[in-house]
Amino acid sequence: MFWADKIAADAVGYQVVNDSKTPSGRVHVGSLRGVVIHDVIYRALKHAGKPVKFLYGVDDYDALDTVPKYLDQEKFSPYLGFPLCNVPSPGDNASDYAKYFIGEFFEVFEYLGIKPETYFLRDLYRSGKLNSYIDTFLKNAHLVREAYKEVSKADRPSNWYSFQVICENCGKIATTVTTDYNGSEVFYTCKPDATDYVKGCGHSGWVSPFNGNGKLPWKVEWVAKWDVLGVTIEMAGKDHSQKGGSRDVANAISRKVLQKQPPFHSPYEFILVNGTKMSSSKGVGSSAEEIAALLPPELLRFLMLRTQPRTVINFAPNYETTTRLFRDYDTLINKYSKSPELTEELMPLFYAQLGDEVKTFQPFDFSTLISLLQVPRLNIQDEVVQRSPQPLNEYDQQIINQRIAAAQLWLQDYADEEEKLVLYLEQVPDKANDFNAEQVAYLQKLMENLQNIPNWEAEELQTIIFSTTKELGIQQPIAFKALYLSFLNKERGPKAGGLLSYLEKSFVISRLQDIVALNAGKEKLEV
């Protein structure tokens, strides 16, 4: 059984699925994993006929702890330590920093067909909905301290209270420490040495902790959110889910202070970029918005779903990773087209859809599109029609157009020079004039064999290219190097049969003749 369907099968009663994000900068594609996981749990529950609601929270009372490198450091550094909702917006299309960056992320939600009910922490605090929880946690500060110590070995002083005031003097929330509570007000100090990234102003005084004057530390805040929103299911990333980590602390606080069981939880792994964990505030990793512009929505959902949640996804939008993603998706589409039964293997395909059904189409290889787009004077639409085994219907054409746009964007924004295909059509490449005798003999024999080929198609060409190496007993890497240099001036390239199939037969024969003549005088091999 698919993992989300197992969660749905085990769920009893009304379910509230919750996820949240701190909008500290451009939200990277790694953050989408949790969003898609929770969305799929929500869909699985609906699919199973269970009553369910999906919530998504914006943790906009968290402090700005780093100014991302792509923002004006001088403009935003004065706001370090401020609640994100109190930091100015980087653009004109939002009222503040938090809404600016979460707005970008919510656009990706819409693109992916994800439609949770959204809420902002500022509203929960300012409306007073969390007042009773603030009071409870302050009155039971000793129990909160016990939970921290028992679970994470964090020994809080006896005058530590789980509340951060927004300093009345300087506006920072990251630098305040609460040391007393009299039932209606807390005593706090804005400490100069509270954090290592910004200094507090030194102000101290008594203030009401209610109605948005501050926030609970997020492990305690997590517990308050679960209860006030009625959350029954909330997964968490590996970093929060380790033994003695954030989730364990929150679970202990829920049981010890509120005497309630925490929501169902299972950890999920990170998405890495070339082995590095992504970070919104540090600007590490491709943004969700950028990857959504590259990948069709079903492919982006599939990226998150083709591996188990507890398995790391190492993603970078390079040639190998991107083309493999399309290839894996097309494999499942072909399997479903032949046998439309939703086996466990096909469930990632089902949940990758924007709707409740898998709409099949005639896949066209994405790597071939990338190559075709780089062939001069080639009509891409005509070429696709010619290469497709069956006539294209309207939906097939829609998918083709989508993939052509994705391939064009990939070539423009992500392909490095080695991955770009530059065909030398007007002149012989300069690196094709220094082949050894073995390579010249291979090109000569290949030219002869190609003249007799009945169908100028990629698979037949690939067969001839390989069989000629065996015919001469030449090592394939040596032969292929000569072939790629003859047309690309590079030692590597796309599948050689596909490459030649993009070109006219007469041109290929003529080019090989020219190169053999150019290298004339080399000692001939006996064949």
Buried (B, 14 or more C-beta within 10 A) or exposed (E): EBBBBEBBEEBEEEBBBBBBBBBBBBBBBBBBBBBBBBBBBBBBBBBBEBEBBBBBBBBBBBBBBBBBEEBEEEEBBBBBBBBBBBBBBBEEEBEBBBBBBBBBBBEBBEBBBBEBEBBBBBBBBBEEBBBEBBBBBBEBBEBBBBBBBBBBEBEBEEEBBBBBBBBBEBBBBBBBBBBEBEEEBBBBBBBEEBBEBBBBBEBBBEBBBBBBBBBBBBBBBBBBBBBEBEBBBBBBBBEBBEEEBBBBBBBBBBBBBBEEEBBBBBBBBBBBBEEEBBBBBBBBBBBBBBBBBBBBBBBBBBBBBBBEBEEBBEBBBBBEBBBEBBEBBBEBBEBBEEEEEBEEEBBBBBBBBEEEEBEBBBBBBBBBBBBBBBBEEBEBEEBBBEBBEEEBEEEBBEBBEBBBEBBBBBBEEBBEEEBEBBBBEEEBBEBBEEBBEBBBBBBBBBBEBBEEBEEBBBEBBBEBBBEBBEBBEBEEEBBBBBBBBBBBBBBEBBBBBBBBBBBEBEEBBEBBEBBBEBBEEBEEBEE
